[in-house]
Amino acid sequence: MTTKKKILISGASIAGPALARWLGRNGFDVTVVEKSPGVRPGGQAVDFKGRTHLELLARMGIIEEVRARQTAKTDWRMVDDADRVNAVVPGEFIGGDIEILRGDLAGILHRSSESDAEYVFGDEITAITETPFGVDVAFAGRGAERFDLVIGADGVHSAVRRLGFGPEREFVESRGYYYAVASGHVPLDGLQTVLPSGRAVAYGHNRPNRLVLLGGQKAPALFVFRSDSADYDRHDTDSQREFLAAAFADGGWRIPAAVEAVRTAPDFYLDALTRTRMQAFTRGRMALVGDAGYANTLGGFGTGLALLGAYVLAGELVAARGDHVAAFSAYDRRMRKPTKIARTGNAGPFLAPPSAARIRMRDWTFSNGLMRRTMLWMTDAFATDDSIPDYGLA
């Protein structure tokens, strides 16, 4: 690099701080803008699977801190209306090798990168104009500024993708499934939530196209359901709560209590299960990392892919000495294989099967020892990619 490239990263959750850490320590001038007033706490648990993910955490120097903050392994017991157990989904399948609350991981990544980049909280990008000399960026709260490159690490509803690539509908698809995560206490009287070994237990209940999971580390309450229409306002929490309540209005088991708890839960989030469909994650002087480019909600690989994408993009920019044309081409090429799972998977029918027969088949998969071991092996195999080079980054 003959000059120090100015790079703007939108998003300070997972991919953004990881990318800022790699770029800032390897000769780039990095700014991270985040519309939230600070690092977002709480959130559901996320996980890392397989050799590639663990090696990335080690290279970043944060694996021991992540291990220290990891949650307990949580088995999902799938039960009927009378709390009889039909199947157990092992914590190793749900939580991989390491599981940690998203907010805890975001805090670790921010602390590890705050000396490598300028963080601007409480602001957001409102316009992007690419020129032959850089990218002119307008913000909601600060003056416009020119950057050499702009990176969207701002999630499935990415503003960078919308402003720089095109409308969300062109790149994001939903298969008619929705999910909600919420705090709020739901009594699980008579059910064992912690085993003598220290493993946690959550309880899941299915009806066709419906799942309620209570007491888990992923979230105190998790709902997955199918709906023919998105009858809610994405920016109005009250309408989202009503949309959820309507979907589970005919529920038995402990579902009425769960829905009632959600009405007043301080932490609540609802969205469609979506996945991106992109042939390339770069355009001109802009690139997408993490869910902005390769989302697959509840697919189980998103957090590891976010760290992997950040590492590859930084590595290619360093290897190309800041030549974004060469680096972006290599980034697109290298990320095609590891992101295949994000382009093809669909967690909705697995979590909330469409019929009683499909529910029984899913439960049988985890009741059969051979099938359970095969599923565990597959998650590690999908997450491990030995083709990713060691870029020798600081």
N, C-alpha and C positions, 0 to 999 in steps of 0.2 A: 504494500500500500504506500503510495507516494504522499497521500494526504489522509488525515484522520476522518473517516466517513462518519457523518451524522446519521444516526438511525433512530427513528421513532417507533416504539412498540406500544400498541394499544392493548391494555389488559394486564392486570397485576394479580392474577389468580395462580395458575400453575405454569403454563407454557411461557408467559411473559417474563416473570422473574428468572426462570431457568435460562431463557435466551439472553436476558440482560446480563446474567452472571458470566456466561461464556463469552459474549461479545465484549463486555466491558473490560474483562481481564486480558483480552487479546487484541487490544489496539483500536477499539471503536468508541466513538462518543455516543452514548446511549441515553435516551430519555424514555421513561415509561409513563404513560398517562392512563389513569384509571378513574372512572366516573364515580365510584364509591368513595366515601370520605376517608377510608383507610382499608387495610387488609381485612377482608371479610371473615369474621369468625364463624365457628360452628359448621353447619352443613353436614351432609351425609358422609359416610366413610368411603374412601377410595383405596385402591390397592395396586400392588405391583406383583407381577408374575414372571417367573423364569429368570434365566441367567442374564439376558440382555438388560432387563429392567434393573436388576440388582447391581450389575456392573456400572450402569449409568449413575446410580445413587452413590456408589463408591467413588467414581471418578469426580463427582461433584463435591465429595468430602462431607456428605450429609447423612450417610447411611446409618451411622451410629445414633445420631439424633432422631432420625426417623424411627429406628427400632425402639428407642427409648419412649417414643410417644405413640407406639402402635396400640391398636385396640386388641382386646382378647378375641381369639377365634370364636366365631359364632355359627353354630349349626342351626339350620332352618328345619323345624319339625312341621311337616305338612299334615294338618289335622282335619277331621270332619266336624260336624256340628256338635258332637259329643266329646270333642277333644281327643278322640282316638287317633293315634299316629299312623298315617298311611305311608310316609317316607321321610327320610332324613337327608337333606342336602348338606353335605359336609362343609364346614367353615373354610377348608382349603380350596373348595371350588368357588365359594362366594368371595373369599377374602384373599386368595392367592398366598404368596409367601409373606407379604407384609401388608397389613391394612392399617390405615390411619385416617382420622377425620380430616376432611378437606381443609377446614380452617387451620388446623394444626400444621398441615403440610404447607399451606400458603404462607403461614408465618415463618416457617423454617426457610423457605425459598426466598422470602423477602429479606430476612436477616442476612442470608448468605450472599445477597446481591446488592444490598443498599449502598455499599461503598463503590460499586461498579457502575452505577447509573444514577441519573437524577429521576426521582419519583415525583410525579405530580398527581396528587389525589384530588377528587372532587371536580374533575374536569373531563371533557370528552371531545372527540373529533366531530366537527359538524360539516366539513367539506374537504375534499381532496382534489387537487388539480396537478396533474403530472405535466412537466415541461421537459425539454431536452437537457435541462441543467439540474433537475431535482424534482421534489414533490412539495408543492405549496399546500400547507395544512392550516385550516381555520379551526379554532377551538371555541367552545361555548363560553369559557371564562378568561382566556388569555389571548394575547395578540397572535396574529398569524405568524407562521415561521416556515422556513424552507429546510427540508431534510433531504439527504441523499436517497434514503430508502424508508419505506413505511411498512411495518409488519403488523398484521392483525392476529393478536392472540386473545381475542375478545369474545370467544365462545360461539355457540351455534347460531346466535342471532347477531353475528359480527357486523359492526358498523363499517369496518374497513372493507369487508367483502361487499356490503351493500353499496358503499360510496365509490369503491374502486373497481369492482368486478361486475356488479349488476344486482337487480332485485333478488331478495332472498328466495322467492318462489322458483327462480331459475336454478338454484343450487342445493336447495334443502327439500327433502321429501318426508312426508309422514305416512305411515301405514294405517292410520286410524286408531292407534293406541295412545293413551295418555298416562301420565304418572304424577303422583303427588307425594311429597315427603313433608312430614310435619312433626313438631314436638307435641307436647300435650300428653298427659298421663292417662293411660287406659288400663284399668285393673286387670291383672292376669291371675286372679285368685285361683288357687289349686294347681297352678302350672309352675313347674320348676324352671327358673330363668338362669340359674348358674349351677353348673355341675360341680361335684367335689374336686374335679381336676382343674377348675378355674375357667373352663370353657363356658361361654355364654350360649344361651338358647333363645331363639326367636320362634314365633309360632305363625305359620302361614295358613290361610284358608282360601280355597278356590271355589268359585262357581264359574260356569262357562263365561269366558271373557272378563273375569274379575279375579283379582288377587288382593287380599289384605294381609300384610305382614306386620306383626306387633312385637315390640320389645327387642328389636335388633340393633346392632351397632351401626348398620347402614343408615338407619333413621329410626326414631322411636315408633313411627308409624309410616308404612310405605303402602301406597295404593297403586295398582296398575289396572287399567280397564280399557275396553274398546268402546268407541262411540262413533256414530255415523256423521256427527257434526261437531265442530268446535264451538259450542254455544257458550263462550265466555270471552271476557276482555283480558288480554295478556297483561295489561297494565292496571287491572283492578282486582285486588285480592278478594274482595267480597264476592264478586261474580265467579271467581275461580272456586271458592269454597262452595257456592251454590251448585256449580257444575258438578263438583265431586259428590255432593250430597245427593243430587238427583240420580247419578250413576249407581249409587249404592242404596237407593231408597228401599229396595226389596230384600236387603241383606238379612241373614240370620246370624248365628254364632255370636260373636262379640262386635259385629260390625256397627250396630246402632250406637254403641258406646264410643267406638272409634270415630265415627262421623261426628258425633256430638263434641268430642274432645277437639277435633280439628277446627270447629267453628270458633274456638277461642284460643287456639294454639298461637303463641307469640311468633314462632318460626313456621312458615308455611310457604311451599313452592309447588307450583303446578305448571306442567308444560306437556307438549306432545312428545312422544317417542319419535325422534327424527334421526335421519342420517343424511350426510352430504353426498352429493353426486358430482364430483369434480374430476376432470381429466388432468388438470394441472393446478398446482397450489400457488402459482406465481403469475403475475401479469405486469409487464413493464418494470417499474421500480417498487412493486408491492408484492408481498408474500403473505401467506396464511400459515399459522402454526396451531396445532392442537385442534380443538373442536371447531374452530373457525374454518378449517380446511377438511378435517376428517373426523366428523362426529358420528357416533352411533350410540344414542342414549341408552344407558344401562347395559351396554354390550359387554362391559367388563374389561376393556382394554384402553379406554380413553386416556387415563392419567399416564400410563406408561408410554402411549403413543405421543402424548404431549411432550414429555421429557425427551423422547427419542427424536422427535421432529426438531425440537430446539437445538439439540446437540448436532444433528446433521446439518441444519441450516447454518449454524455458527461455524461448524467445521468446514463447510464448503466455501463460505465467505472468507475465512482465514486462508484456506488453501488457494483460493483464486486471488488473494491479495486485494480484496475489496471489489473485484470485477463482478458486479451483480449479474450480468448476463450469463457468464460461465457458471457462477455459483448457483443461480436459480435453476438453470437447466439441470445441473447435477442433483440438486435437492429434489426436483420433481421426479427425476429418474430413480433415485435411491429410495424415495418414500412410496413408490408405487406398490412394492411388495408388502412392506409391513402394514400399509393401510388397507390392504385388500379385505381384511376382516371387518373394517368399518364400512366398506361399501356394500358388503353382502349380508351381514348379519341382521337379525331382527329379533330383539329380546321379547317383544310383546307376546307372540304365540307360545313362547316357552314359559314365561312367567304367568300368563293368563290364558291358558289353552282355550280354544273356541268351543269345546264340547266336553261332556263328562268322560267320553272314551279317551280323548286326548289328554285329559287330566290324569286318568289312570295310567296311560302310557308314559307320561312324563314321570309320574311317581315310581313306576316300575323301573325306569332307567336308573334311579338312585337306590332302589331296593335290591337290585341285582349287582353283586360284587364286581363282576367283570365289567359291566357297563359303567359302573361308578368309577372304576380305575381308569377306564378308557377316557371318560370325560375329563378327569383330572389331568391325564397325560396330554390331551388335546389342548387344554388351556395353556399349559407350559409351551407346547410346540408352537402354537399360534403367536405367542408373545416373544419367542426367542428367534433372533435373526443374527446369525454369525457373519452375514455379509456386510454389516455396518463397520466401517474402518475405525481404527484408532487415529484420530486426527492430531494427537499430541498437543491438545489444548492445555493452556495453563489452568 
